[in-house]
């Protein structure tokens, strides 16, 4: 099993117009120092526990070898697994969905398709199958807001995807293709009421960060942040950088995508399967598995490692116009509140909110700002 040290080192006519053609035709734009960024808010947030409105926790399906898009045949069912996205399920959703759909269509087998799972990956996969002209039914034991995708900061970045020792040139090529495909799709959803927005992203550190492997792999999407020196800003960190990122507000994005799927004629059925043999009762002989950690019990995929992540949501602060990250911490303002996160607990079998981790995050966020006044 991969060690903690090893892996740390290392989202009908109107609908077609909304989701299909624009998402394929709009090119990705480079983001970073060359982008036009708005002035940052100078307000100091209040991280007092009395402002907490919600606590959320989930298990991310981490696979040290990286995401898995592979075909398996069980009895008379052809199953494409689309799993193992780690902490980047939403970021990679459209990209690995494209790979899974292409793999399924290459079989040249007619008939309807079953998609297992109704998170960001399952919904994207169902939509692309619909674009390809296939009848689709989504089967899921849970839907938003009780899926892993609902408990996500959802800044567009491929975090916690693969162990450093498993970053082969072949995998990096697949990862880059998946990220670029997803990026084009999300760009096409900007300004469409889907909860996809551009945000200035502030990076705080003790010193200028070195270029990471993601920046080297995808420099046009993730260039190094631009250093800023502005005494009016409230940050207490020795080094402050800024870049531009896409941000997916899951509390808007997932319901909107589910609504689009249903309006397009695809059914979402609540159903739980105890094991893979029960899939034989489905009318569909073509299946795409997007169940995340559910694959362990359903298909015996013991190579998936649960990594617990948790979020604390504070009251909305309309003054903030940026997202922020520092080592082990992040802040994402949304319409429903300020999301605070920064946990990666490996091997947690049953999700349970950790009050001590929340205390660390609240205290750590407070230390990133100079005292107000």
C-alpha positions in Angstrom: 0.0 0.0 0.0 1.2 3.5 -0.8 2.4 5.5 2.2 1.1 8.9 3.2 4.4 10.5 2.4 4.5 9.0 -1.1 1.1 10.3 -2.2 1.5 13.6 -0.5 4.6 14.1 -2.5 3.3 13.7 -5.4 -19.1 18.6 -14.1 -33.8 18.5 -26.7 -32.8 21.5 -28.6 -32.1 24.0 -25.8 -30.2 21.4 -23.9 -28.1 20.5 -26.9 -27.3 24.1 -27.4 -26.3 24.5 -23.7 -24.3 21.3 -23.2 -23.1 19.9 -26.5 -21.8 22.2 -29.3 -20.5 25.1 -27.3 -18.6 22.8 -25.0 -16.8 21.2 -28.0 -16.1 24.3 -30.0 -14.8 26.7 -27.4 -11.0 26.6 -27.0 -9.4 26.6 -23.6 -7.9 29.9 -22.7 -4.6 30.2 -20.9 -5.0 31.4 -17.3 -2.5 33.1 -15.0 -0.3 36.1 -14.9 -1.4 37.3 -18.3 -5.1 37.3 -17.4 -7.0 40.4 -16.4 -7.6 40.0 -12.6 -9.9 42.3 -10.5 -8.7 44.1 -7.4 -8.8 41.8 -4.4 -11.0 42.5 -1.4 -9.3 43.9 1.6 -11.8 42.7 4.2 -10.7 40.3 6.9 -13.1 37.3 7.2 -14.4 36.3 10.7 -13.5 32.7 11.3 -15.3 32.4 14.7 -17.0 29.0 15.3 -20.3 30.9 16.0 -20.6 31.5 12.2 -20.6 27.8 11.3 -23.7 26.8 9.4 -22.8 23.3 8.2 -20.3 20.5 8.5 -19.8 17.9 5.7 -17.6 14.8 5.3 -17.0 12.3 2.5 -14.6 9.6 1.4 -12.7 10.3 -1.8 -11.9 7.2 -4.0 -8.1 7.5 -4.3 -6.2 5.0 -6.5 -2.4 5.3 -6.2 -2.0 4.2 -9.9 -4.4 7.0 -11.0 -7.9 6.9 -12.3 -9.1 3.7 -14.0 -11.1 3.6 -17.3 -11.1 0.0 -18.3 -13.5 -2.6 -19.8 -14.5 -5.7 -17.9 -16.9 -8.5 -19.0 -19.1 -10.1 -16.4 -21.3 -12.8 -17.7 -23.1 -11.2 -20.6 -22.5 -7.6 -19.4 -19.9 -5.3 -20.8 -18.8 -2.9 -18.0 -16.5 0.1 -18.4 -15.1 1.2 -15.1 -14.7 5.0 -14.7 -13.3 5.2 -11.1 -10.4 6.3 -8.9 -10.4 10.0 -9.3 -9.1 10.8 -5.9 -9.7 14.5 -4.9 -10.3 15.5 -8.5 -13.6 13.8 -9.4 -15.3 17.1 -10.6 -12.1 18.3 -12.3 -11.7 15.1 -14.2 -15.4 14.3 -14.7 -15.9 15.3 -18.3 -12.5 14.1 -19.4 -12.7 10.5 -18.0 -16.4 10.4 -19.0 -15.2 11.0 -22.6 -12.7 8.2 -22.3 -15.3 5.8 -20.9 -17.9 6.6 -23.5 -15.4 6.2 -26.3 -14.3 2.9 -24.9 -18.0 1.7 -24.7 -18.9 2.9 -28.2 -15.8 1.2 -29.6 -17.5 -2.1 -28.8 -20.1 -1.3 -31.5 -22.8 -3.0 -29.4 -26.3 -1.5 -29.8 -28.7 -1.0 -27.0 -29.4 1.2 -24.0 -26.7 1.9 -21.4 -26.8 1.8 -17.6 -24.7 4.3 -15.7 -24.0 3.4 -12.1 -23.6 6.5 -9.8 -25.0 10.0 -9.8 -22.1 12.1 -8.8 -20.3 14.5 -11.2 -18.6 11.6 -13.0 -21.8 9.6 -13.5 -23.8 12.6 -14.7 -21.1 13.7 -17.2 -20.9 10.1 -18.5 -24.7 9.9 -18.9 -24.8 13.2 -20.8 -22.0 12.2 -23.2 -23.8 8.9 -23.9 -26.9 10.9 -24.6 -25.0 13.1 -27.0 -23.9 9.9 -28.8 -27.5 8.9 -29.3 -27.8 6.2 -26.6 -30.7 5.7 -24.3 -29.4 6.0 -20.7 -30.7 5.2 -17.3 -28.7 6.2 -14.2 -28.9 3.9 -11.2 -27.7 5.3 -7.9 -28.1 4.5 -4.2 -27.7 8.3 -3.4 -28.0 11.6 -5.3 -27.1 15.2 -4.5 -26.6 16.3 -1.8 -25.6 12.9 -0.5 -22.9 12.0 -3.0 -19.2 12.5 -2.7 -19.2 15.2 -5.3 -21.5 17.3 -3.1 -18.8 17.5 -0.5 -16.1 19.2 -2.6 -14.4 22.6 -2.7 -14.4 22.0 -6.5 -11.6 24.3 -7.5 -10.6 23.1 -11.0 -7.3 21.4 -10.3 -6.2 17.7 -10.5 -5.4 17.2 -6.8 -4.8 13.8 -5.1 -4.9 11.9 -8.4 -1.9 9.7 -8.6 1.1 8.7 -6.5 4.4 10.1 -7.5 5.9 6.7 -8.1 3.1 5.9 -10.6 3.4 9.0 -12.7 4.4 7.3 -15.9 4.6 9.2 -19.3 1.6 7.1 -20.4 -0.5 8.0 -17.4 0.5 11.7 -17.6 -0.6 11.8 -21.2 -4.0 10.4 -20.3 -4.4 12.7 -17.4 -3.5 15.8 -19.5 -6.1 14.8 -22.1 -8.7 14.3 -19.4 -8.0 17.7 -17.8 -8.1 19.5 -21.1 -11.4 17.9 -22.1 -13.0 18.8 -18.8 -11.6 22.3 -19.0 -13.2 22.9 -22.4 -16.5 21.6 -21.1 -16.5 23.8 -18.0 -15.5 26.8 -20.0 -18.6 26.3 -22.1 -20.7 26.4 -18.9 -19.5 29.8 -17.8 -22.4 32.3 -17.5 -25.1 29.7 -18.1 -26.5 29.5 -14.6 -24.7 26.2 -13.9 -22.5 27.4 -11.0 -19.3 27.4 -13.0 -17.4 30.7 -12.4 -13.9 32.2 -12.8 -12.3 33.4 -9.6 -9.1 35.0 -8.6 -7.2 32.5 -6.6 -4.8 33.7 -3.9 -1.8 31.4 -3.0 -0.2 32.1 0.4 3.2 30.5 1.3 6.3 31.1 3.4 8.3 31.6 0.1 7.7 31.4 -3.6 6.4 27.9 -4.4 8.4 25.8 -6.9 6.7 24.8 -10.1 4.8 21.6 -9.4 4.4 18.7 -11.8 0.9 19.7 -12.8 2.2 23.1 -13.9 4.9 21.4 -15.9 2.4 18.9 -17.4 -0.3 21.6 -18.3 1.4 25.0 -18.3 -1.3 26.6 -20.4 -3.9 25.8 -17.8 -1.9 26.0 -14.6 1.0 28.5 -14.9 2.8 29.6 -11.8 0.9 32.3 -9.8 1.9 35.9 -10.2 3.6 37.4 -7.1 1.8 40.4 -5.8 3.0 43.0 -3.3 0.2 45.2 -2.1 0.3 46.5 1.5 -3.4 47.1 1.4 -4.1 43.4 1.3 -4.9 41.7 4.6 -2.7 38.6 4.2 -0.1 37.9 6.8 1.9 35.3 4.7 5.5 36.2 3.6 4.6 35.3 0.0 1.4 36.2 -1.8 0.6 35.0 -5.3 -2.5 35.2 -7.6 -3.8 33.3 -10.5 -7.2 32.6 -12.1 -9.1 29.4 -11.8 -12.4 27.9 -12.7 -14.5 27.1 -9.7 -17.6 24.8 -9.6 -20.2 25.6 -7.1 -21.5 22.1 -6.5 -24.7 23.2 -4.7 -25.8 24.8 -8.1 -23.9 22.6 -10.6 -25.1 19.1 -9.5 -28.8 19.9 -9.3 -28.6 21.8 -12.6 -26.9 18.9 -14.3 -29.4 16.4 -12.8 -32.2 18.6 -14.1 -30.7 18.7 -17.6 -30.3 14.9 -17.6 -33.9 14.4 -16.7 -35.2 17.0 -19.2 -33.2 15.2 -21.9 -35.3 12.0 -21.2 -32.8 10.1 -19.0 -34.2 8.5 -15.9 -32.4 8.6 -12.5 -33.5 5.5 -10.5 -32.6 5.1 -6.8 -31.3 1.6 -6.5 -28.7 -0.2 -4.5 -26.8 -3.3 -5.7 -25.3 -5.6 -3.1 -22.8 -7.2 -5.6 -22.0 -7.4 -9.3 -24.2 -10.5 -9.8 -27.3 -8.3 -9.2 -26.4 -6.3 -12.3 -27.7 -9.3 -14.3 -31.3 -8.2 -13.5 -30.8 -4.9 -15.4 -32.3 -4.7 -18.9 -29.1 -3.0 -20.1 -26.2 -5.1 -21.2 -23.9 -2.1 -21.5 -22.8 -0.5 -18.2 -20.5 2.3 -17.1 -19.5 2.1 -13.4 -19.0 5.5 -11.8 -19.6 4.5 -8.2 -16.4 5.7 -6.7 -15.8 4.0 -3.4 -18.9 1.9 -4.0 -16.7 -0.1 -6.4 -15.0 -1.8 -3.5 -18.1 -3.6 -2.4 -19.8 -3.9 -5.8 -16.8 -5.1 -7.8 -14.1 -5.9 -5.2 -11.9 -3.1 -6.3 -9.6 -3.2 -3.3 -7.0 -0.9 -5.0 -9.3 2.0 -4.1 -8.1 3.8 -0.9 -10.6 5.9 1.0 -9.3 9.4 1.8 -11.6 11.4 4.1 -12.1 15.0 3.4 -14.3 17.4 5.4 -15.7 20.9 4.9 -16.8 23.5 7.4 -19.2 26.1 6.0 -19.5 29.5 7.5 -22.0 32.3 6.9 -21.8 34.1 3.6 -19.3 36.9 3.4 -20.2 38.9 0.3 -17.1 41.0 0.6 -14.8 38.3 -0.6 -14.1 38.0 -4.3 -11.4 35.4 -4.3 -10.6 31.8 -3.4 -7.5 31.1 -1.3 -5.1 28.3 -0.5 -2.2 27.8 1.8 -0.4 24.6 2.9 -3.2 22.3 4.3 -5.9 25.0 4.1 -8.3 26.4 1.5 -11.2 28.9 1.5 -13.9 29.0 -1.2 -16.7 31.6 -1.1 -20.0 30.4 -2.4 -23.5 31.9 -2.5 -24.5 29.6 0.4 -21.4 30.4 2.6 -17.6 30.2 3.0 -16.2 26.7 2.5 -13.2 25.9 4.6 -11.2 22.7 4.0 -7.8 21.1 3.8 -8.0 17.6 5.2 -6.7 14.3 3.6 -7.1 11.4 6.1 -6.0 8.2 4.5 -7.7 4.8 5.1 -10.7 6.0 7.0 -13.3 3.3 6.4 -16.4 5.1 7.8 -16.7 8.9 7.4 -16.8 10.8 10.6 -16.4 14.6 11.1 -13.2 15.4 13.0 -13.7 18.4 15.4 -9.9 18.7 16.0 -9.3 19.1 12.3 -11.9 21.8 12.2 -10.3 23.6 15.0 -6.9 23.4 13.2 -8.4 24.8 10.0 -10.2 27.7 11.7 -7.1 28.7 13.7 -4.9 28.3 10.6 -7.2 30.4 8.5 -7.1 33.2 11.1 -3.3 33.2 11.1 -3.3 33.8 7.4 -4.7 37.3 7.9 -3.5 40.4 9.7 -5.8 41.5 12.5 -8.6 43.7 11.3 -8.2 47.4 12.0 
